[in-house]
C-alpha cells in the first residue's frame, strides 16, 4: 500500500519533472531538498526509505541530534545548512554539513575559510542574498553581492557553488527569483537555491537548480518540545 508521504513525494517530483519538460531540461537539473527541521526521526526515515537523500536543516544543535546516526544507516546523504550561522558555530557546522547555504557577511566568510583550512575540510558554499532588502532577514544586499562574491571566491578561496534567497512573504516571487538569477549569471555561478513549498514551481520556471520543500512534504510543522 502506498503511504501518504510516498504519494506526496511522488507528486512533487512529478511537478518538478513537468516543469523541466516545459523548460526543455530534465529532472536531474533540479534537486529536491527536503527541509527536515523540527521533523522526528521516523518521518525522516520514511523519506530516506523512499530514496530521498538531500535534506536541509536550520539549526546546528537539532541537526547534530539526528543526522550522525542516520548517516551510519543511509549512504549518500547530502545535508545542507539553510539557517543562519553564527561565527562561533562554524567549526561544528563544517563537521556536520556538506553544504552551507547561508554565507552572508565577511566575518562569517573569513571564519569559514580559516577553520576549513585548520580542519582540512572542503565545504560547498552558497551566498545568501537578502533579495527583498528586508531588515529582519539575513543575507547580503543585492547591491553588495558582486563584491562579496569576489571576496569569498577570489580572496578567501571558498568553494562558492551558487546563491540562495528567500523572497518577501506575500509578494510575487518571480521578480526576486529573476534578480537572483541575474546576479548569479554575471558572476558565473550556476546553482540557485530558491523556492519553498508555496513557490517552488515558480522558482523552477525561473531557473532554480534546487528547491527547499518542507511543509508540502511533511505537512504543517510542529515546533519541537
TIRO-2110 file (N, C-alpha, C; in Angstrom, 1 decimal):
// TIRO-2110
0.8, -1.2, 0.0, N, 1, A
0.0, 0.0, 0.0, CA, 1, A
0.9, 1.3, 0.0, C, 1, A
0.5, 2.2, -0.8, N, 2, A
1.3, 3.4, -0.9, CA, 2, A
1.0, 4.3, 0.2, C, 2, A
2.0, 4.8, 0.9, N, 3, A
1.8, 5.7, 2.1, CA, 3, A
1.5, 7.1, 1.6, C, 3, A
0.9, 7.9, 2.5, N, 4, A
0.6, 9.3, 2.1, CA, 4, A
1.8, 10.1, 1.8, C, 4, A
2.9, 9.8, 2.6, N, 5, A
4.2, 10.5, 2.4, CA, 5, A
4.8, 10.2, 1.0, C, 5, A
4.7, 8.9, 0.7, N, 6, A
5.2, 8.5, -0.6, CA, 6, A
4.4, 9.1, -1.8, C, 6, A
3.1, 9.2, -1.6, N, 7, A
2.3, 9.9, -2.6, CA, 7, A
2.6, 11.4, -2.8, C, 7, A
2.8, 12.1, -1.7, N, 8, A
3.2, 13.5, -1.7, CA, 8, A
4.5, 13.7, -2.4, C, 8, A
5.5, 12.8, -2.0, N, 9, A
6.8, 12.9, -2.6, CA, 9, A
6.8, 12.7, -4.1, C, 9, A
6.0, 11.7, -4.5, N, 10, A
5.8, 11.4, -5.9, CA, 10, A
5.2, 12.6, -6.7, C, 10, A
4.2, 13.2, -6.1, N, 11, A
3.5, 14.3, -6.7, CA, 11, A
4.5, 15.5, -6.9, C, 11, A
5.3, 15.8, -5.9, N, 12, A
6.3, 16.9, -6.0, CA, 12, A
7.3, 16.6, -7.1, C, 12, A
7.8, 15.4, -7.1, N, 13, A
8.8, 15.0, -8.1, CA, 13, A
8.2, 15.1, -9.5, C, 13, A
6.9, 14.7, -9.6, N, 14, A
6.2, 14.8, -10.9, CA, 14, A
6.1, 16.2, -11.4, C, 14, A
5.7, 17.1, -10.4, N, 15, A
5.6, 18.5, -10.7, CA, 15, A
7.0, 19.1, -11.2, C, 15, A
8.0, 18.7, -10.6, N, 16, A
9.4, 19.1, -11.0, CA, 16, A
9.7, 18.6, -12.4, C, 16, A
9.4, 17.3, -12.6, N, 17, A
9.6, 16.8, -13.9, CA, 17, A
8.8, 17.5, -15.0, C, 17, A
7.6, 17.8, -14.7, N, 18, A
6.7, 18.5, -15.7, CA, 18, A
7.2, 19.9, -16.0, C, 18, A
7.7, 20.6, -15.0, N, 19, A
8.2, 21.9, -15.3, CA, 19, A
9.5, 21.8, -16.1, C, 19, A
10.3, 20.8, -15.8, N, 20, A
11.5, 20.5, -16.5, CA, 20, A
11.3, 20.3, -18.0, C, 20, A
10.2, 19.6, -18.3, N, 21, A
9.8, 19.3, -19.7, CA, 21, A
9.5, 20.7, -20.4, C, 21, A
8.8, 21.5, -19.7, N, 22, A
8.4, 22.8, -20.2, CA, 22, A
9.6, 23.7, -20.5, C, 22, A
10.7, 23.5, -19.6, N, 23, A
11.9, 24.3, -19.8, CA, 23, A
12.9, 23.6, -20.7, C, 23, A
12.5, 22.4, -21.2, N, 24, A
13.4, 21.6, -22.0, CA, 24, A
14.7, 21.2, -21.2, C, 24, A
14.5, 20.9, -19.9, N, 25, A
15.5, 20.4, -19.1, CA, 25, A
15.1, 19.0, -18.6, C, 25, A
15.8, 18.4, -17.7, N, 26, A
15.4, 17.2, -17.1, CA, 26, A
15.3, 17.3, -15.6, C, 26, A
14.7, 16.3, -15.0, N, 27, A
14.6, 16.3, -13.5, CA, 27, A
16.0, 16.4, -12.8, C, 27, A
17.0, 15.9, -13.5, N, 28, A
18.3, 15.9, -12.9, CA, 28, A
18.9, 17.3, -12.7, C, 28, A
18.3, 18.3, -13.4, N, 29, A
18.7, 19.7, -13.3, CA, 29, A
18.2, 20.4, -12.1, C, 29, A
17.2, 19.8, -11.4, N, 30, A
16.6, 20.4, -10.2, CA, 30, A
16.7, 19.4, -9.1, C, 30, A
17.3, 19.8, -8.0, N, 31, A
17.4, 19.0, -6.8, CA, 31, A
16.3, 19.3, -5.8, C, 31, A
15.6, 18.3, -5.4, N, 32, A
14.5, 18.4, -4.3, CA, 32, A
15.2, 18.3, -3.0, C, 32, A
15.3, 19.3, -2.2, N, 33, A
15.8, 19.3, -0.9, CA, 33, A
14.6, 19.2, 0.1, C, 33, A
14.6, 18.2, 0.9, N, 34, A
13.5, 18.0, 1.9, CA, 34, A
13.9, 18.8, 3.2, C, 34, A
13.2, 19.8, 3.6, N, 35, A
13.5, 20.6, 4.8, CA, 35, A
13.0, 19.8, 6.0, C, 35, A
13.9, 19.3, 6.7, N, 36, A
13.5, 18.4, 7.8, CA, 36, A
13.6, 19.0, 9.2, C, 36, A
13.7, 20.3, 9.3, N, 37, A
13.8, 21.0, 10.6, CA, 37, A
12.5, 20.7, 11.4, C, 37, A
12.7, 20.4, 12.7, N, 38, A
11.7, 20.0, 13.6, CA, 38, A
11.0, 18.7, 13.3, C, 38, A
11.4, 18.0, 12.3, N, 39, A
10.8, 16.7, 12.0, CA, 39, A
11.4, 15.6, 12.8, C, 39, A
10.5, 14.6, 13.3, N, 40, A
11.1, 13.5, 14.0, CA, 40, A
11.8, 12.5, 13.2, C, 40, A
12.6, 11.7, 13.8, N, 41, A
13.4, 10.7, 13.1, CA, 41, A
12.6, 9.8, 12.2, C, 41, A
11.4, 9.4, 12.7, N, 42, A
10.6, 8.4, 11.9, CA, 42, A
10.1, 9.0, 10.6, C, 42, A
9.8, 10.3, 10.6, N, 43, A
9.3, 10.9, 9.4, CA, 43, A
10.5, 11.0, 8.4, C, 43, A
11.6, 11.4, 8.9, N, 44, A
12.8, 11.5, 8.0, CA, 44, A
13.2, 10.1, 7.5, C, 44, A
13.1, 9.1, 8.3, N, 45, A
13.5, 7.8, 7.9, CA, 45, A
12.5, 7.3, 6.8, C, 45, A
11.3, 7.6, 6.9, N, 46, A
10.3, 7.2, 5.9, CA, 46, A
10.7, 7.8, 4.5, C, 46, A
11.2, 9.0, 4.6, N, 47, A
11.6, 9.7, 3.3, CA, 47, A
12.9, 9.0, 2.8, C, 47, A
13.8, 8.7, 3.7, N, 48, A
15.1, 8.1, 3.3, CA, 48, A
14.8, 6.7, 2.7, C, 48, A
13.8, 6.0, 3.2, N, 49, A
13.5, 4.7, 2.7, CA, 49, A
13.0, 4.8, 1.3, C, 49, A
12.5, 6.0, 0.9, N, 50, A
11.9, 6.2, -0.5, CA, 50, A
13.0, 6.7, -1.4, C, 50, A
14.2, 6.8, -0.9, N, 51, A
15.3, 7.3, -1.8, CA, 51, A
15.7, 8.7, -1.7, C, 51, A
15.0, 9.5, -0.9, N, 52, A
15.4, 10.9, -0.8, CA, 52, A
16.7, 11.0, 0.0, C, 52, A
17.6, 11.8, -0.5, N, 53, A
18.9, 11.9, 0.1, CA, 53, A
19.4, 13.3, 0.4, C, 53, A
18.7, 14.3, -0.1, N, 54, A
19.1, 15.7, 0.1, CA, 54, A
18.2, 16.4, 1.1, C, 54, A
18.7, 16.9, 2.2, N, 55, A
17.9, 17.4, 3.3, CA, 55, A
18.5, 18.8, 3.7, C, 55, A
17.6, 19.6, 4.3, N, 56, A
18.0, 20.9, 4.8, CA, 56, A
17.6, 21.1, 6.2, C, 56, A
18.5, 21.6, 7.0, N, 57, A
18.3, 21.9, 8.4, CA, 57, A
18.6, 23.3, 8.8, C, 57, A
17.9, 23.9, 9.7, N, 58, A
18.1, 25.3, 10.1, CA, 58, A
19.0, 25.5, 11.3, C, 58, A
19.0, 24.5, 12.2, N, 59, A
19.8, 24.7, 13.5, CA, 59, A
20.8, 23.6, 13.7, C, 59, A
22.0, 24.0, 14.0, N, 60, A
23.1, 23.0, 14.2, CA, 60, A
22.8, 22.0, 15.3, C, 60, A
22.3, 22.5, 16.4, N, 61, A
22.1, 21.6, 17.6, CA, 61, A
21.0, 20.5, 17.2, C, 61, A
20.0, 20.9, 16.6, N, 62, A
18.9, 20.0, 16.2, CA, 62, A
19.5, 19.0, 15.2, C, 62, A
20.2, 19.4, 14.2, N, 63, A
20.8, 18.6, 13.2, CA, 63, A
21.8, 17.6, 13.8, C, 63, A
22.6, 18.1, 14.8, N, 64, A
23.6, 17.2, 15.4, CA, 64, A
22.9, 16.0, 16.2, C, 64, A
21.7, 16.2, 16.6, N, 65, A
21.0, 15.2, 17.3, CA, 65, A
20.3, 14.1, 16.4, C, 65, A
20.3, 14.4, 15.1, N, 66, A
19.6, 13.5, 14.2, CA, 66, A
20.5, 12.8, 13.2, C, 66, A
21.4, 13.6, 12.6, N, 67, A
22.0, 13.2, 11.3, CA, 67, A
23.2, 12.3, 11.5, C, 67, A
24.1, 12.4, 12.5, N, 68, A
25.2, 11.4, 12.6, CA, 68, A
24.7, 10.0, 12.7, C, 68, A
23.6, 9.7, 13.4, N, 69, A
23.1, 8.4, 13.4, CA, 69, A
22.5, 8.0, 12.1, C, 69, A
21.7, 8.8, 11.5, N, 70, A
21.1, 8.5, 10.2, CA, 70, A
22.2, 8.2, 9.1, C, 70, A
23.3, 9.0, 9.2, N, 71, A
24.3, 8.8, 8.2, CA, 71, A
24.9, 7.4, 8.2, C, 71, A
25.0, 6.8, 9.4, N, 72, A
25.5, 5.4, 9.6, CA, 72, A
24.6, 4.4, 9.0, C, 72, A
23.3, 4.7, 8.8, N, 73, A
22.4, 3.7, 8.2, CA, 73, A
22.1, 4.0, 6.8, C, 73, A
22.2, 5.2, 6.3, N, 74, A
21.8, 5.5, 4.9, CA, 74, A
23.0, 6.2, 4.2, C, 74, A
23.5, 5.6, 3.2, N, 75, A
24.7, 6.2, 2.5, CA, 75, A
24.2, 7.3, 1.5, C, 75, A
25.1, 8.2, 1.2, N, 76, A
24.8, 9.2, 0.2, CA, 76, A
24.0, 10.4, 0.6, C, 76, A
23.9, 10.6, 1.9, N, 77, A
23.1, 11.8, 2.4, CA, 77, A
23.9, 13.1, 2.1, C, 77, A
23.2, 14.1, 1.6, N, 78, A
23.8, 15.5, 1.5, CA, 78, A
23.0, 16.4, 2.4, C, 78, A
23.6, 16.9, 3.4, N, 79, A
23.0, 17.7, 4.4, CA, 79, A
23.3, 19.2, 4.2, C, 79, A
22.3, 20.1, 4.0, N, 80, A
22.5, 21.5, 3.8, CA, 80, A
22.1, 22.3, 5.0, C, 80, A
23.0, 23.2, 5.4, N, 81, A
22.6, 24.2, 6.4, CA, 81, A
21.9, 25.4, 5.7, C, 81, A
20.6, 25.6, 6.0, N, 82, A
19.8, 26.6, 5.4, CA, 82, A
19.3, 27.7, 6.4, C, 82, A
19.8, 27.6, 7.6, N, 83, A
19.5, 28.6, 8.6, CA, 83, A
20.7, 29.5, 8.9, C, 83, A
20.5, 30.6, 9.7, N, 84, A
21.6, 31.5, 10.0, CA, 84, A
22.8, 30.8, 10.7, C, 84, A
24.0, 31.2, 10.5, N, 85, A
25.2, 30.6, 11.1, CA, 85, A
25.9, 31.6, 11.8, C, 85, A
26.2, 31.4, 13.1, N, 86, A
27.0, 32.3, 13.9, CA, 86, A
28.5, 31.9, 13.7, C, 86, A
29.3, 32.9, 13.8, N, 87, A
30.7, 32.6, 13.6, CA, 87, A
31.3, 31.6, 14.5, C, 87, A
30.8, 31.6, 15.8, N, 88, A
31.4, 30.7, 16.8, CA, 88, A
30.9, 29.3, 16.6, C, 88, A
30.0, 29.0, 15.7, N, 89, A
29.5, 27.7, 15.4, CA, 89, A
30.0, 27.1, 14.1, C, 89, A
31.0, 27.8, 13.5, N, 90, A
31.4, 27.4, 12.2, CA, 90, A
32.1, 26.0, 12.2, C, 90, A
32.9, 25.8, 13.2, N, 91, A
33.7, 24.5, 13.2, CA, 91, A
32.7, 23.3, 13.3, C, 91, A
31.7, 23.5, 14.2, N, 92, A
30.7, 22.4, 14.3, CA, 92, A
29.9, 22.2, 13.0, C, 92, A
29.6, 23.4, 12.3, N, 93, A
28.8, 23.3, 11.1, CA, 93, A
29.6, 22.6, 10.0, C, 93, A
30.9, 22.9, 9.9, N, 94, A
31.7, 22.3, 8.9, CA, 94, A
31.9, 20.8, 9.1, C, 94, A
31.9, 20.4, 10.3, N, 95, A
32.0, 18.9, 10.7, CA, 95, A
30.7, 18.2, 10.4, C, 95, A
29.5, 18.9, 10.4, N, 96, A
28.2, 18.3, 10.3, CA, 96, A
27.6, 18.3, 8.9, C, 96, A
27.8, 19.5, 8.2, N, 97, A
27.0, 19.7, 7.0, CA, 97, A
27.9, 19.6, 5.8, C, 97, A
27.3, 19.2, 4.7, N, 98, A
28.0, 19.0, 3.4, CA, 98, A
28.0, 20.4, 2.6, C, 98, A
27.0, 21.1, 2.8, N, 99, A
26.8, 22.4, 2.1, CA, 99, A
26.3, 23.5, 3.1, C, 99, A
26.9, 24.6, 3.1, N, 100, A
26.4, 25.8, 3.9, CA, 100, A
25.8, 26.8, 2.9, C, 100, A
24.6, 27.1, 3.0, N, 101, A
23.9, 28.0, 2.0, CA, 101, A
23.7, 29.4, 2.5, C, 101, A
24.2, 29.7, 3.7, N, 102, A
23.8, 31.0, 4.3, CA, 102, A
25.0, 31.9, 4.7, C, 102, A
26.0, 31.9, 3.8, N, 103, A
27.1, 32.8, 4.0, CA, 103, A
26.6, 34.2, 3.6, C, 103, A
26.7, 35.2, 4.5, N, 104, A
26.0, 36.4, 4.3, CA, 104, A
26.8, 37.7, 4.8, C, 104, A
28.0, 37.4, 5.3, N, 105, A
28.8, 38.6, 5.7, CA, 105, A
30.3, 38.2, 5.8, C, 105, A
31.2, 39.2, 5.6, N, 106, A
32.6, 39.0, 5.6, CA, 106, A
33.2, 38.2, 6.8, C, 106, A
32.7, 38.6, 8.0, N, 107, A
33.2, 37.9, 9.2, CA, 107, A
33.0, 36.4, 9.2, C, 107, A
31.8, 36.1, 8.7, N, 108, A
31.5, 34.6, 8.7, CA, 108, A
32.3, 34.0, 7.6, C, 108, A
32.4, 34.6, 6.4, N, 109, A
33.2, 34.0, 5.3, CA, 109, A
34.6, 33.8, 5.7, C, 109, A
35.2, 34.8, 6.4, N, 110, A
36.6, 34.6, 6.9, CA, 110, A
36.7, 33.5, 7.9, C, 110, A
35.8, 33.3, 8.8, N, 111, A
35.8, 32.3, 9.7, CA, 111, A
35.7, 30.9, 9.1, C, 111, A
34.9, 30.8, 8.1, N, 112, A
34.7, 29.5, 7.3, CA, 112, A
36.0, 29.2, 6.6, C, 112, A
36.6, 30.2, 6.0, N, 113, A
37.9, 30.0, 5.3, CA, 113, A
39.0, 29.5, 6.2, C, 113, A
39.1, 30.2, 7.4, N, 114, A
40.2, 29.9, 8.3, CA, 114, A
40.0, 28.5, 8.9, C, 114, A
38.8, 28.2, 9.3, N, 115, A
38.5, 26.9, 10.0, CA, 115, A
38.5, 25.7, 9.0, C, 115, A
38.1, 26.0, 7.8, N, 116, A
38.2, 24.9, 6.8, CA, 116, A
39.6, 24.5, 6.6, C, 116, A
40.5, 25.5, 6.6, N, 117, A
42.0, 25.2, 6.4, CA, 117, A
42.5, 24.4, 7.7, C, 117, A
42.1, 24.9, 8.8, N, 118, A
42.5, 24.2, 10.1, CA, 118, A
42.1, 22.8, 10.1, C, 118, A
40.8, 22.5, 9.7, N, 119, A
40.2, 21.2, 9.8, CA, 119, A
40.5, 20.3, 8.5, C, 119, A
41.0, 21.0, 7.5, N, 120, A
41.2, 20.3, 6.2, CA, 120, A
39.9, 19.8, 5.7, C, 120, A
38.9, 20.6, 5.7, N, 121, A
37.6, 20.3, 5.2, CA, 121, A
37.3, 21.2, 4.0, C, 121, A
36.8, 20.6, 3.0, N, 122, A
36.3, 21.3, 1.8, CA, 122, A
34.7, 21.3, 1.9, C, 122, A
34.1, 22.4, 1.9, N, 123, A
32.7, 22.5, 2.1, CA, 123, A
32.1, 23.4, 0.9, C, 123, A
31.1, 22.8, 0.2, N, 124, A
30.5, 23.7, -0.8, CA, 124, A
29.7, 24.8, -0.1, C, 124, A
29.7, 25.9, -0.7, N, 125, A
29.1, 27.1, -0.1, CA, 125, A
28.1, 27.9, -1.1, C, 125, A
27.1, 28.4, -0.5, N, 126, A
26.2, 29.3, -1.2, CA, 126, A
26.2, 30.7, -0.5, C, 126, A
26.1, 31.7, -1.2, N, 127, A
25.9, 33.0, -0.6, CA, 127, A
24.5, 33.4, -0.5, C, 127, A
24.0, 33.8, 0.6, N, 128, A
22.6, 34.2, 0.8, CA, 128, A
22.5, 35.6, 0.5, C, 128, A
21.5, 35.9, -0.4, N, 129, A
21.2, 37.3, -0.8, CA, 129, A
19.9, 37.7, -0.2, C, 129, A
19.9, 38.9, 0.5, N, 130, A
18.7, 39.4, 1.0, CA, 130, A
18.0, 40.1, -0.1, C, 130, A
17.3, 39.3, -0.9, N, 131, A
16.8, 39.7, -2.2, CA, 131, A
15.7, 40.8, -2.1, C, 131, A
15.0, 40.8, -1.0, N, 132, A
14.0, 41.8, -0.8, CA, 132, A
14.4, 43.0, 0.1, C, 132, A
15.7, 43.0, 0.4, N, 133, A
16.2, 44.0, 1.3, CA, 133, A
15.4, 44.2, 2.6, C, 133, A
15.1, 43.1, 3.2, N, 134, A
14.2, 43.1, 4.4, CA, 134, A
15.1, 43.1, 5.7, C, 134, A
14.8, 44.1, 6.5, N, 135, A
15.6, 44.3, 7.7, CA, 135, A
15.7, 43.1, 8.6, C, 135, A
14.6, 42.3, 8.7, N, 136, A
14.5, 41.2, 9.6, CA, 136, A
15.2, 39.9, 9.0, C, 136, A
15.7, 39.9, 7.8, N, 137, A
16.2, 38.7, 7.2, CA, 137, A
17.7, 38.8, 7.0, C, 137, A
18.3, 37.7, 7.0, N, 138, A
19.8, 37.6, 6.8, CA, 138, A
20.0, 37.7, 5.3, C, 138, A
21.3, 37.9, 5.0, N, 139, A
21.7, 38.0, 3.6, CA, 139, A
22.4, 39.3, 3.2, C, 139, A
23.3, 39.2, 2.2, N, 140, A
24.0, 40.3, 1.7, CA, 140, A
23.0, 41.1, 0.8, C, 140, A
23.2, 42.4, 0.9, N, 141, A
22.3, 43.3, 0.0, CA, 141, A
22.7, 43.0, -1.5, C, 141, A
21.7, 43.0, -2.4, N, 142, A
22.0, 42.7, -3.8, CA, 142, A
23.0, 43.6, -4.4, C, 142, A
23.0, 44.9, -3.9, N, 143, A
24.0, 45.8, -4.5, CA, 143, A
25.4, 45.5, -4.0, C, 143, A
25.6, 44.8, -3.0, N, 144, A
26.9, 44.4, -2.5, CA, 144, A
27.3, 43.0, -2.9, C, 144, A
26.4, 42.3, -3.6, N, 145, A
26.6, 40.9, -3.9, CA, 145, A
27.9, 40.7, -4.7, C, 145, A
28.1, 41.4, -5.7, N, 146, A
29.3, 41.2, -6.6, CA, 146, A
30.6, 41.3, -5.8, C, 146, A
30.7, 42.3, -5.0, N, 147, A
32.0, 42.5, -4.3, CA, 147, A
32.1, 41.3, -3.2, C, 147, A
31.0, 40.9, -2.6, N, 148, A
31.1, 39.9, -1.6, CA, 148, A
31.4, 38.5, -2.3, C, 148, A
30.8, 38.3, -3.4, N, 149, A
31.2, 37.0, -4.1, CA, 149, A
32.7, 37.0, -4.5, C, 149, A
33.2, 38.1, -4.9, N, 150, A
34.6, 38.2, -5.3, CA, 150, A
35.5, 38.0, -4.0, C, 150, A
35.1, 38.6, -2.9, N, 151, A
35.8, 38.3, -1.6, CA, 151, A
35.9, 36.9, -1.3, C, 151, A
34.7, 36.2, -1.3, N, 152, A
34.6, 34.8, -0.9, CA, 152, A
35.3, 33.9, -1.8, C, 152, A
35.2, 34.1, -3.1, N, 153, A
35.7, 33.2, -4.1, CA, 153, A
37.2, 33.5, -4.4, C, 153, A
37.5, 34.7, -4.6, N, 154, A
38.8, 35.1, -5.2, CA, 154, A
39.9, 35.3, -4.0, C, 154, A
39.4, 36.0, -3.0, N, 155, A
40.4, 36.2, -1.9, CA, 155, A
40.5, 35.1, -0.9, C, 155, A
39.3, 34.6, -0.4, N, 156, A
39.2, 33.6, 0.6, CA, 156, A
39.3, 32.2, 0.0, C, 156, A
39.1, 32.1, -1.3, N, 157, A
39.2, 30.8, -1.9, CA, 157, A
38.1, 29.8, -1.5, C, 157, A
37.0, 30.3, -1.1, N, 158, A
35.9, 29.4, -0.7, CA, 158, A
35.3, 28.8, -2.0, C, 158, A
34.7, 27.6, -1.8, N, 159, A
34.1, 26.9, -2.9, CA, 159, A
32.7, 27.4, -3.1, C, 159, A
32.5, 28.5, -3.7, N, 160, A
31.2, 29.2, -3.9, CA, 160, A
30.5, 28.5, -5.1, C, 160, A
29.4, 27.7, -4.8, N, 161, A
28.7, 27.0, -5.8, CA, 161, A
27.6, 27.8, -6.4, C, 161, A
27.0, 28.7, -5.6, N, 162, A
25.8, 29.4, -6.1, CA, 162, A
25.2, 30.4, -5.1, C, 162, A
24.0, 30.7, -5.3, N, 163, A
23.3, 31.7, -4.4, CA, 163, A
22.0, 31.2, -3.9, C, 163, A
21.6, 31.7, -2.8, N, 164, A
20.3, 31.3, -2.1, CA, 164, A
19.6, 32.6, -1.8, C, 164, A
18.2, 32.5, -1.8, N, 165, A
17.4, 33.6, -1.4, CA, 165, A
16.1, 33.2, -0.8, C, 165, A
15.4, 34.1, -0.1, N, 166, A
14.0, 33.9, 0.4, CA, 166, A
13.3, 35.2, 0.1, C, 166, A
12.4, 35.1, -0.9, N, 167, A
11.7, 36.4, -1.3, CA, 167, A
10.7, 36.8, -0.1, C, 167, A
10.3, 38.1, -0.1, N, 168, A
9.4, 38.6, 0.9, CA, 168, A
8.1, 37.8, 0.8, C, 168, A
7.6, 37.5, 2.0, N, 169, A
6.3, 36.7, 2.1, CA, 169, A
5.2, 37.6, 1.5, C, 169, A
4.3, 37.0, 0.7, N, 170, A
3.2, 37.7, 0.2, CA, 170, A
3.4, 38.4, -1.1, C, 170, A
4.7, 38.6, -1.5, N, 171, A
5.0, 39.3, -2.8, CA, 171, A
5.0, 38.2, -3.9, C, 171, A
4.8, 38.7, -5.1, N, 172, A
5.1, 37.8, -6.3, CA, 172, A
6.6, 37.5, -6.2, C, 172, A
6.9, 36.2, -6.1, N, 173, A
8.4, 35.8, -6.0, CA, 173, A
9.1, 35.9, -7.3, C, 173, A
8.4, 36.0, -8.4, N, 174, A
9.1, 35.9, -9.7, CA, 174, A
10.2, 37.0, -9.9, C, 174, A
9.9, 38.3, -9.6, N, 175, A
10.9, 39.3, -9.8, CA, 175, A
12.2, 39.1, -9.0, C, 175, A
12.0, 38.5, -7.8, N, 176, A
13.1, 38.3, -6.9, CA, 176, A
13.9, 37.1, -7.4, C, 176, A
13.2, 36.0, -7.9, N, 177, A
14.0, 34.9, -8.4, CA, 177, A
14.7, 35.3, -9.7, C, 177, A
14.1, 36.2, -10.5, N, 178, A
14.8, 36.7, -11.7, CA, 178, A
16.0, 37.5, -11.3, C, 178, A
15.9, 38.3, -10.3, N, 179, A
17.1, 39.1, -9.9, CA, 179, A
18.2, 38.2, -9.4, C, 179, A
17.9, 37.2, -8.6, N, 180, A
18.9, 36.3, -8.1, CA, 180, A
19.6, 35.6, -9.3, C, 180, A
18.8, 35.2, -10.3, N, 181, A
19.4, 34.5, -11.5, CA, 181, A
20.4, 35.5, -12.2, C, 181, A
20.0, 36.8, -12.3, N, 182, A
20.9, 37.8, -12.9, CA, 182, A
22.2, 38.0, -12.2, C, 182, A
22.1, 38.0, -10.9, N, 183, A
23.3, 38.2, -10.1, CA, 183, A
24.2, 37.0, -10.3, C, 183, A
23.6, 35.8, -10.3, N, 184, A
24.4, 34.6, -10.5, CA, 184, A
25.1, 34.6, -11.8, C, 184, A
24.3, 34.9, -12.8, N, 185, A
24.8, 34.9, -14.2, CA, 185, A
26.0, 35.8, -14.4, C, 185, A
25.9, 37.0, -13.9, N, 186, A
27.0, 37.9, -14.2, CA, 186, A
28.3, 37.6, -13.4, C, 186, A
28.1, 36.7, -12.4, N, 187, A
29.3, 36.2, -11.6, CA, 187, A
29.7, 34.8, -11.9, C, 187, A
29.1, 34.2, -13.0, N, 188, A
29.5, 32.9, -13.4, CA, 188, A
29.1, 31.8, -12.5, C, 188, A
28.0, 32.0, -11.7, N, 189, A
27.6, 30.9, -10.8, CA, 189, A
26.4, 30.2, -11.4, C, 189, A
26.4, 28.9, -11.3, N, 190, A
25.4, 28.0, -12.0, CA, 190, A
24.3, 27.6, -11.1, C, 190, A
24.5, 27.6, -9.8, N, 191, A
23.5, 27.0, -8.9, CA, 191, A
22.6, 28.0, -8.2, C, 191, A
21.3, 27.8, -8.1, N, 192, A
20.4, 28.7, -7.5, CA, 192, A
19.5, 27.9, -6.6, C, 192, A
19.6, 28.2, -5.3, N, 193, A
18.8, 27.6, -4.3, CA, 193, A
17.6, 28.6, -4.0, C, 193, A
16.5, 28.3, -4.6, N, 194, A
15.4, 29.3, -4.4, CA, 194, A
14.1, 28.5, -4.6, C, 194, A
13.1, 28.9, -3.8, N, 195, A
11.8, 28.3, -3.9, CA, 195, A
11.5, 27.4, -2.7, C, 195, A
10.4, 27.5, -2.1, N, 196, A
10.0, 26.7, -1.0, CA, 196, A
8.6, 26.1, -1.3, C, 196, A
7.9, 25.6, -0.3, N, 197, A
6.7, 24.8, -0.5, CA, 197, A
5.7, 25.6, -1.3, C, 197, A
5.5, 26.9, -1.1, N, 198, A
4.5, 27.6, -1.7, CA, 198, A
4.8, 28.2, -3.1, C, 198, A
6.1, 28.2, -3.4, N, 199, A
6.5, 28.8, -4.7, CA, 199, A
7.6, 28.1, -5.5, C, 199, A
7.8, 26.8, -5.2, N, 200, A
8.9, 26.1, -5.8, CA, 200, A
8.7, 25.9, -7.3, C, 200, A
7.4, 25.8, -7.7, N, 201, A
7.2, 25.7, -9.2, CA, 201, A
7.6, 27.0, -9.9, C, 201, A
7.3, 28.1, -9.3, N, 202, A
7.7, 29.4, -9.9, CA, 202, A
9.2, 29.5, -9.9, C, 202, A
9.8, 29.0, -8.9, N, 203, A
11.3, 29.1, -8.8, CA, 203, A
11.9, 28.3, -9.9, C, 203, A
11.4, 27.1, -10.1, N, 204, A
12.0, 26.2, -11.1, CA, 204, A
11.8, 26.9, -12.5, C, 204, A
10.7, 27.4, -12.7, N, 205, A
10.5, 28.1, -14.0, CA, 205, A
11.4, 29.3, -14.2, C, 205, A
11.9, 29.9, -13.1, N, 206, A
12.8, 31.0, -13.1, CA, 206, A
14.3, 30.6, -13.1, C, 206, A
14.5, 29.2, -13.1, N, 207, A
15.9, 28.8, -13.2, CA, 207, A
16.5, 28.2, -11.9, C, 207, A
15.7, 27.9, -10.9, N, 208, A
16.2, 27.2, -9.7, CA, 208, A
16.9, 25.9, -10.0, C, 208, A
18.0, 25.6, -9.4, N, 209, A
18.6, 24.3, -9.5, CA, 209, A
18.4, 23.4, -8.3, C, 209, A
17.9, 24.0, -7.2, N, 210, A
17.4, 23.3, -6.0, CA, 210, A
16.3, 24.0, -5.4, C, 210, A
15.3, 23.3, -4.8, N, 211, A
14.2, 23.9, -4.1, CA, 211, A
14.1, 23.3, -2.8, C, 211, A
13.7, 24.1, -1.8, N, 212, A
13.7, 23.7, -0.4, CA, 212, A
12.3, 23.5, 0.1, C, 212, A
11.8, 22.3, 0.1, N, 213, A
10.4, 21.9, 0.4, CA, 213, A
10.3, 21.2, 1.7, C, 213, A
9.5, 21.8, 2.6, N, 214, A
9.2, 21.2, 3.9, CA, 214, A
7.8, 20.8, 4.1, C, 214, A
6.9, 21.8, 4.3, N, 215, A
5.6, 21.6, 4.7, CA, 215, A
4.8, 20.8, 3.6, C, 215, A
5.2, 21.1, 2.3, N, 216, A
4.5, 20.3, 1.2, CA, 216, A
4.8, 18.8, 1.3, C, 216, A
5.9, 18.5, 1.9, N, 217, A
6.2, 17.0, 2.1, CA, 217, A
5.7, 16.5, 3.4, C, 217, A
6.0, 17.2, 4.5, N, 218, A
5.8, 16.6, 5.8, CA, 218, A
4.4, 17.1, 6.4, C, 218, A
3.9, 18.1, 5.8, N, 219, A
2.7, 18.7, 6.4, CA, 219, A
3.1, 19.8, 7.4, C, 219, A
2.1, 20.5, 8.0, N, 220, A
2.3, 21.6, 8.9, CA, 220, A
3.4, 21.2, 9.9, C, 220, A
4.3, 22.2, 10.1, N, 221, A
5.4, 21.9, 11.0, CA, 221, A
5.0, 22.1, 12.5, C, 221, A
5.4, 21.1, 13.3, N, 222, A
5.2, 21.2, 14.7, CA, 222, A
6.4, 21.6, 15.5, C, 222, A
6.4, 22.7, 16.2, N, 223, A
7.6, 23.1, 16.9, CA, 223, A
8.1, 22.0, 17.9, C, 223, A
9.4, 21.9, 18.0, N, 224, A
10.0, 20.9, 18.9, CA, 224, A
9.6, 21.2, 20.4, C, 224, A
9.4, 20.2, 21.2, N, 225, A
9.1, 20.4, 22.6, CA, 225, A
10.4, 20.5, 23.4, C, 225, A
END
